[in-house]
Amino acid sequence: MFAKVEGMEDPKFLQWRNQCNNIQERWTAAFQKSLFTDMKFLVGEEKKVMKCHSVILTLQSPNFQAKYYQNPFDETGIKHGLEVEVPNYQPKYFSLFLQV
């Protein structure tokens, strides 16, 4: 049905996916392993890098959508590789926000 993609024959390519039983477990694994992330937060005074998935934040937060997606029907969407500084939060608390 689909053409083989270069690299798929490498057992490590799908290993993370095979350990998950459903989509919720896949999202959790993708978050924990920073897989397929498309933006970064630079958190706290030390600017700790925290990678995340903009689509999840956009689905969960109307504020995030309003700030970073001016028009949800615009095909361009968010700019991949976006970096956002969040100096007023400690990384350990901000990571809780990202996990929710």
N, C-alpha and C positions, 0 to 999 in steps of 0.2 A: 504494500500500500504506500509506504513512504520510502524514499530513496535512503540508502545508508549514508550517514553523516560521518565524515572523517573523525576519528577519535572514539567512536562508539564501541569499537572492538576492545578498547582498553577497559579491563574490568573495574577500574577505579571510577570510570566515567559514570556508571549507573549505581555504584555501590551504595551511596547515600540513599538513593531512591528505594532500593530493594529492602532497606531496613525499615521502611515506613509502610503502614497498613492502610492509610487513608490520607485524604488531602490535608486534614488538620495536622497530622504528623509530618507531612511534607513541608507545610508552611513553617512549622516549628523548627524542623531541621534546617530549612533554608535560612531562617532568622539566626539560629545558633551558629551556623557555619558561614554566615555572610555570603550565601550563594545568591547570585543574580541581583545583587543590590544595585540601585541606580542613583543613590544619593548618600551624602555623608553629613552628619552633624558634628561640629567641633564644639565639644561640651566642656564647660568650666573654664577656670583661669588657665589650666594646663592644655586646653584645647584637645582633649581626648577624642580621637576619631571613633565615631559610632556609625556604622553603615546600616542602611535600612532600605525598605521597599516603598517607594513613593505611592504605589497603587494602594497598599494597605492603609497608609496614613490618610490618603485622600478619601478612601471609602469610610473611614472611621471619623474623620474630622472635617466639619464644614469650614472651620477656620483655615486649616491647611489647604483645602481645595480653593478657597477664596484667595489666599495669598499666592499660591504657586500655579494654579490652573485658572486663568482668567475666564476661559470658556471650556466647559467639559466636552463640548462637541467639536472643538478645534482639533484637527488631526495631528498637530505638532505636539500637543501634550506638554509634559514637563521636560525641561532640558536635562538629559542624562548627565550625570556627573555633578549635579548641583551640590554645592557645599553651603551649609547654613551654620553660622556661629550662634551658640547658645551659651553666653558667658555667665549667666546668672543661676545656673543649676549645677549641682554636683553630679558627676557621671553616674554614681550608683543610683541616684533617684531618677535621673533621666532614662536610664536603661529600663527601669520599671515601666515608665510611660511607653517605651517602644514595645515592651512585651505584652501589653494589654490588648 
